[in-house]
Amino acid sequence: MFGRRPKTTVPSTPPETRAGSADTPDATRVLADLLARPTQEGILEAALVHAARLLGGRVAAYAIVRRGQDTVGAVHNYSRALVGVALSGPWSTLRTRLLSDGTRELYEQNSPDLQSLLTECGMKAVTLSLVVPISDRGHYVGALVLDRSGDEGVTPTAQEAVTRWAAAIAPLLGILDSREDWKHAARQITGAVVEAIESREFDALGHAQAVATLSLKIGQQIGLADRELEELWYAATMHDIGKIHGEPGHALVGANFLHGVGHLSEAQRAVRHHHERWDGQGEPDRLTGEDIPLYARILAVANAYVRLGGIERVRSQAGRSLDPRLVSSLEKLDL
């Protein structure tokens, strides 16, 4: 019933619209890592990489996870021989600490055998350690430990940024800790990050969730399969994620962010084209009619209803900016 065009290759996004660069901390890149590696170690590794970028300079780091006892859950610029090792350390105070004597406390609290392993991994050379606990709703989850060797310090601004980052990832670790399956966890993670981005603008909070809910209703109305509805949910939830870099070109930024997540290829196309218009006056590619990907057309209708707040206003855009048949499907819903 509803036309679909063959898949086309999404053109590469110009450098100025790409989500971050190799030397710029970018939370959206972390989300991409989380979607690609839905494991505790994968999340912690991505979290350490981002924390090290926030700190700047040369940083080696490891993440502590509490599982009855404290163990190393992931490493960054340290040997993987540390992963899974049970350690005691300065994170037990459950507060952010900047240790000017490096790993002295870490060595003092562990056995000679563990001290030898720490030395083999290069920790004897550490001169400064930033310890940031991870706590989810009062429950201690673990800690991020970032180490420096040499004379380079840590600025208060960088320390605060890492502390905020640890607070942001805590719910994600809590979700994985109790998840029933990855599908549920991935949705929770995606929603949490999108909500964090939306919270920067009060009037945007909850917008993605509203668009996703309505998009799924439209998708069900026109007979999309469960797998299609799942990808449509991701497209709707993340359609504005590119706004973390500002309003201009956010559709391209969001689409570029999803590049390489194979099972979300249609969601990528939807994000890129959700500002196209049925009459061909939209952006970025001035597509017309059914040349616009179906999910993008659904997003446009749902987005218009959420923003305009009434079916009459949406109806006035049928055949102009919006697919008239999808507008008709919207009218059949009990809204």
C-alpha positions as CSV (number, residue, x, y, z in Angstrom):
1,M,0.0,0.0,0.0
2,F,2.7,2.5,1.0
3,G,5.4,2.9,-1.5
4,R,9.0,2.0,-0.7
5,R,12.0,2.8,-2.9
6,P,15.0,0.6,-3.2
7,K,17.7,1.3,-0.7
8,T,20.3,3.8,-1.8
9,T,23.7,4.5,-0.4
10,V,23.6,7.4,2.1
11,P,26.1,10.0,0.8
12,S,28.9,10.6,3.2
13,T,28.4,13.6,5.4
14,P,30.7,16.7,4.9
15,P,33.4,17.0,7.6
16,E,31.7,20.0,9.1
17,T,28.5,18.0,10.0
18,R,30.2,14.9,11.3
19,A,29.6,14.0,14.9
20,G,32.8,15.0,16.6
21,S,36.4,14.3,15.5
22,A,39.2,12.1,16.8
23,D,40.3,14.6,19.3
24,T,36.9,16.0,20.4
25,P,34.9,14.3,23.2
26,D,31.5,13.3,21.7
27,A,28.8,11.5,23.7
28,T,27.0,10.3,20.6
29,R,30.1,8.3,19.6
30,V,29.8,6.5,23.0
31,L,26.2,5.7,22.3
32,A,27.2,4.1,19.0
33,D,29.7,2.0,20.9
34,L,27.1,0.9,23.3
35,L,24.7,-0.1,20.5
36,A,27.5,-2.0,18.8
37,R,28.8,-3.8,22.0
38,P,26.0,-4.5,24.4
39,T,28.1,-5.9,27.2
40,Q,29.3,-4.5,30.5
41,E,32.9,-4.5,29.4
42,G,32.0,-2.9,26.1
43,I,30.1,-0.1,27.9
44,L,32.9,0.4,30.4
45,E,35.6,0.5,27.8
46,A,33.6,3.2,25.9
47,A,33.1,5.1,29.1
48,L,36.8,5.0,29.9
49,V,37.7,6.3,26.4
50,H,35.3,9.2,26.7
51,A,36.4,10.0,30.3
52,A,40.1,10.0,29.1
53,R,39.1,12.5,26.3
54,L,37.4,14.7,28.8
55,L,40.5,14.7,31.0
56,G,42.8,15.4,28.0
57,G,46.5,14.4,27.5
58,R,48.0,11.0,28.1
59,V,45.7,8.9,30.4
60,A,45.7,5.3,31.4
61,A,42.5,4.1,33.1
62,Y,40.5,1.2,34.4
63,A,37.0,0.6,35.6
64,I,36.1,-1.1,38.9
65,V,32.8,-3.1,39.1
66,R,31.3,-4.2,42.4
67,R,30.1,-7.8,42.3
68,G,30.3,-8.8,46.0
69,Q,34.0,-7.7,45.7
70,D,35.6,-5.0,43.6
71,T,37.0,-6.3,40.3
72,V,38.5,-4.6,37.2
73,G,35.7,-4.6,34.6
74,A,37.6,-2.8,31.7
75,V,40.8,-1.0,30.9
76,H,42.1,1.8,28.7
77,N,45.8,2.0,27.9
78,Y,46.5,-0.8,30.4
79,S,47.1,-4.5,29.9
80,R,44.0,-6.6,29.6
81,A,45.6,-8.9,32.2
82,L,43.9,-6.6,34.7
83,V,40.4,-7.4,33.6
84,G,38.6,-9.7,36.1
85,V,41.2,-9.1,38.8
86,A,39.8,-8.5,42.3
87,L,41.3,-5.4,43.9
88,S,41.0,-3.2,46.9
89,G,41.7,0.5,46.4
90,P,41.0,4.2,47.1
91,W,37.5,4.0,45.5
92,S,36.1,2.4,48.6
93,T,35.4,5.9,50.2
94,L,32.7,6.4,47.6
95,R,33.7,9.9,46.8
96,T,35.6,11.6,44.0
97,R,39.3,11.9,44.9
98,L,42.4,13.4,43.2
99,L,45.4,11.5,44.6
100,S,48.7,13.4,44.2
101,D,50.6,10.4,45.5
102,G,49.5,8.2,42.6
103,T,48.9,4.6,43.3
104,R,50.3,4.5,46.8
105,E,47.0,3.5,48.4
106,L,46.3,1.0,45.7
107,Y,49.6,-0.8,46.4
108,E,49.1,-0.6,50.2
109,Q,45.7,-2.3,50.1
110,N,46.7,-5.3,48.0
111,S,48.8,-8.4,48.4
112,P,52.4,-8.7,47.1
113,D,51.2,-10.9,44.2
114,L,48.8,-8.3,43.1
115,Q,51.4,-5.6,43.6
116,S,53.7,-7.4,41.2
117,L,50.9,-7.5,38.6
118,L,50.2,-3.8,39.0
119,T,53.9,-3.1,38.5
120,E,54.0,-5.2,35.4
121,C,51.1,-3.2,34.0
122,G,53.0,0.1,34.6
123,M,51.2,1.4,37.6
124,K,54.3,2.1,39.6
125,A,55.0,5.0,37.4
126,V,51.7,6.7,38.1
127,T,52.1,10.1,39.7
128,L,48.4,11.3,39.8
129,S,45.1,9.4,40.0
130,L,41.6,10.7,39.6
131,V,39.1,8.3,41.3
132,V,35.4,8.8,40.4
133,P,32.8,6.5,42.0
134,I,29.8,5.3,40.0
135,S,26.5,5.3,41.9
136,D,23.0,4.5,40.6
137,R,20.2,5.8,42.8
138,G,22.3,5.4,45.9
139,H,23.6,2.0,44.9
140,Y,27.4,1.8,44.5
141,V,28.1,0.3,41.1
142,G,31.8,0.8,40.8
143,A,34.4,3.5,39.9
144,L,36.4,5.0,37.1
145,V,40.1,5.4,37.9
146,L,42.2,7.6,35.5
147,D,45.9,7.7,36.0
148,R,48.7,10.1,34.8
149,S,52.4,9.7,34.7
150,G,54.6,12.7,34.7
151,D,54.0,16.3,35.7
152,E,50.6,16.9,33.9
153,G,47.8,17.8,36.3
154,V,44.0,17.7,36.3
155,T,42.0,20.9,36.0
156,P,38.9,21.4,38.2
157,T,36.8,21.7,35.0
158,A,38.1,18.4,33.6
159,Q,37.5,16.7,37.0
160,E,33.9,18.0,37.1
161,A,33.3,16.8,33.6
162,V,34.5,13.3,34.4
163,T,32.4,13.3,37.5
164,R,29.3,14.2,35.6
165,W,30.1,11.6,33.0
166,A,30.3,8.9,35.6
167,A,26.9,9.9,36.9
168,A,25.5,9.7,33.4
169,I,26.7,6.1,32.7
170,A,25.6,4.8,36.1
171,P,22.0,4.1,35.0
172,L,23.2,2.3,31.9
173,L,25.3,-0.1,34.0
174,G,22.3,-0.6,36.3
175,I,20.1,-1.4,33.3
176,L,22.5,-4.0,32.0
177,D,22.9,-5.4,35.5
178,S,19.2,-6.3,35.7
179,R,18.3,-6.6,32.0
180,E,16.1,-9.5,30.8
181,D,17.5,-9.2,27.3
182,W,19.6,-6.9,25.1
183,K,16.7,-5.6,23.1
184,H,15.2,-4.1,26.3
185,A,18.5,-2.8,27.5
186,A,19.4,-1.2,24.1
187,R,16.1,0.7,24.1
188,Q,16.6,1.9,27.7
189,I,20.1,3.1,26.9
190,T,19.1,4.8,23.7
191,G,16.2,6.5,25.5
192,A,18.4,7.6,28.4
193,V,21.0,9.2,26.2
194,V,18.4,11.0,24.0
195,E,16.6,12.3,27.1
196,A,20.0,13.6,28.4
197,I,20.5,15.5,25.1
198,E,16.9,16.8,25.2
199,S,17.3,18.0,28.8
200,R,19.6,20.8,27.5
201,E,16.4,22.5,26.2
202,F,13.4,22.4,28.6
203,D,10.8,22.5,25.8
204,A,12.4,19.5,24.0
205,L,12.2,17.1,26.9
206,G,10.0,14.1,26.1
207,H,9.7,15.1,22.4
208,A,11.5,12.0,21.1
209,Q,9.4,9.7,23.2
210,A,6.2,11.3,22.0
211,V,7.2,11.1,18.3
212,A,8.3,7.4,18.8
213,T,5.0,6.5,20.4
214,L,3.0,8.1,17.6
215,S,5.2,6.7,14.9
216,L,4.7,3.2,16.1
217,K,0.9,3.7,16.1
218,I,1.0,4.9,12.5
219,G,3.3,2.0,11.6
220,Q,0.9,-0.5,13.1
221,Q,-2.0,1.2,11.3
222,I,-0.3,0.6,7.9
223,G,0.7,-2.9,8.7
224,L,4.4,-2.8,9.4
225,A,5.9,-6.0,10.8
226,D,7.4,-6.3,14.3
227,R,11.0,-6.0,13.0
228,E,10.1,-2.9,11.0
229,L,8.4,-1.4,14.0
230,E,11.5,-2.0,16.0
231,E,13.7,-0.1,13.6
232,L,11.1,2.6,13.2
233,W,11.2,3.1,17.0
234,Y,15.0,3.7,16.9
235,A,14.6,6.1,14.0
236,A,11.9,8.1,15.8
237,T,13.7,8.1,19.1
238,M,17.0,9.2,17.6
239,H,15.7,11.5,14.8
240,D,17.0,14.7,16.6
241,I,20.1,13.2,18.2
242,G,22.3,15.3,15.8
243,K,21.1,18.4,17.7
244,I,23.8,17.8,20.3
245,H,26.0,19.7,17.7
246,G,23.3,22.4,17.2
247,E,20.2,22.8,15.0
248,P,21.8,23.4,11.6
249,G,22.4,20.2,9.7
250,H,21.3,18.0,12.6
251,A,19.6,15.4,10.3
252,L,22.9,14.8,8.5
253,V,24.8,14.6,11.8
254,G,22.3,12.1,13.2
255,A,22.5,10.0,10.1
256,N,26.2,10.0,10.1
257,F,26.3,8.9,13.7
258,L,24.3,5.8,12.8
259,H,26.6,5.0,9.9
260,G,28.0,1.5,10.4
261,V,25.2,0.2,12.7
262,G,24.1,-2.4,10.1
263,H,20.8,-3.4,11.7
264,L,19.7,0.2,11.8
265,S,20.4,1.1,8.1
266,E,16.7,2.1,7.4
267,A,16.7,4.1,10.6
268,Q,19.8,5.9,9.3
269,R,17.9,6.8,6.1
270,A,14.9,8.0,8.1
271,V,17.0,10.2,10.3
272,R,18.7,11.7,7.3
273,H,15.5,12.4,5.4
274,H,12.9,13.3,8.1
275,H,13.0,17.0,7.0
276,E,12.2,16.2,3.3
277,R,8.9,17.4,2.0
278,W,6.3,15.6,-0.1
279,D,6.4,18.5,-2.5
280,G,10.2,18.3,-2.9
281,Q,11.0,21.6,-1.0
282,G,12.6,19.9,2.0
283,E,16.2,19.0,2.9
284,P,18.9,17.8,2.5
285,D,18.2,16.2,-0.9
286,R,14.9,17.7,-2.0
287,L,13.3,14.3,-2.5
288,T,9.7,14.1,-3.5
289,G,6.7,11.8,-2.8
290,E,7.6,8.2,-2.4
291,D,11.2,8.8,-3.2
292,I,11.3,9.8,0.5
293,P,12.0,6.7,2.6
294,L,8.8,5.4,4.3
295,Y,10.1,5.7,7.8
296,A,11.1,9.3,7.2
297,R,7.6,10.1,5.9
298,I,6.1,8.5,9.0
299,L,8.4,10.5,11.3
300,A,7.5,13.7,9.5
301,V,3.7,13.1,10.1
302,A,4.3,12.1,13.8
303,N,6.7,15.0,14.3
304,A,4.2,17.5,12.8
305,Y,1.4,16.2,15.0
306,V,3.5,16.4,18.2
307,R,4.8,19.9,17.3
308,L,1.6,21.4,16.0
309,G,-0.7,19.8,18.5
310,G,-3.8,19.1,16.4
311,I,-5.0,17.0,13.5
312,E,-6.4,20.0,11.7
313,R,-3.0,21.6,11.4
314,V,-1.5,18.4,10.2
315,R,-4.2,17.8,7.7
316,S,-3.4,21.2,6.1
317,Q,0.0,19.9,5.3
318,A,-1.2,16.8,3.5
319,G,0.2,16.7,-0.1
320,R,2.5,19.7,0.7
321,S,5.0,18.7,3.3
322,L,3.4,15.4,4.4
323,D,2.4,12.1,2.7
324,P,-1.4,12.4,2.3
325,R,-2.0,8.7,2.8
326,L,-0.1,8.7,6.1
327,V,-2.0,11.7,7.2
328,S,-5.2,9.7,6.5
329,S,-3.8,6.9,8.6
330,L,-3.1,9.3,11.4
331,E,-6.7,10.5,11.3
332,K,-7.9,7.0,11.9
333,L,-6.1,6.7,15.2
334,D,-7.7,7.2,18.5
335,L,-5.5,10.1,19.6
